Amino acid sequence: MNSYGQPPAEYTNSNHLHSSVNFVAANWVSLVSDSSQLCYSESFNTSIPQSSVETQNVKMPMNPFCEIAVEEALRIKESGGGVGGGGHLHGTKTIDGPLYPLSIAKLLRPLVKVEKPGLLILGKQAIDDDCNQTGQMVAGLLNWPQGTFASKVVLDKQKQVVTVDREVDGGLETLCLDFPAVIITDLRLNRPRYATIPSIMKAKSKVITKYTPQDLNVEIKSDLEQVQVAEPPTRKAGVLVSSVDVLIDKLKNEAHVI
């Protein structure tokens, strides 16, 4: 849980498996999109028929990269360097069917036009599907410059630019982006704080503006179809061997790996 508190449970699930989306607009900051995903430490079962993962009564924490996005927006707000944005939450009502990155990007676009933020900050990717697509897609739809894999963000309100250090294979790349821009956070951008009890209580008292895809004139559809989800085969129990010769024999004649 982040230091901004957490909205009511019905608005906390926002990845492709849960068909609802959260948008946080922090005061004096950009619009921030956050999401939740399956907890990596949980055990899951496939649905019947085997077309998805069963999510009933499964723990759904916030996506770690989205926590970083919200934390960065809060730090910008607290430093007095924010650009645009309101002071309330937007939540879409539950949607029947899966949500994929392009659908989420299309939902974000009209909300950005309502809020008119200087920055749109998103987590790099969800840790369940690892798509890493929503930020880039919404930047394309908005025709905004983008700084992906951001490990450092510095705002200059006078020049109306943001400098982004991004991690690439060869080291660090520094970009200077004009406002408005899309920032996609990487793991090392910051360390999210835990929410305090007063912050949680304040968050619960916030007025939540609800939008449906119909309100935003967005049709939720996908060209992708998830055909089957299957559990990996059960591994056989290990065996103890008496010598190296026996091990080599089993690897060669039973496992067929040498």
Secondary structure, 3 states (H helix, E strand, C coil): CCCCCCCCHHHCCCCCCCCCCEEEECCCCCEEEECECCCCCCCCCECCCCCCECCCCCCCCECHHHHHHHHHHHHHHHCCCCCCCCCEEEEECCCCCCCCHHHHHHHHHHHHHHHCCCEEEEECCCCCCCCCCHHHHHHHHHCCCEEEEEEEEEEECCCCEEEEEEEECCEEEEEEEECCEEEEECCCCCCCCCCCHHHHHHHHCCCEEEECCCCCCCCCCCCCCCCCCCCCCCCCCCCCCCCHHHHHHHHHHCCCCC
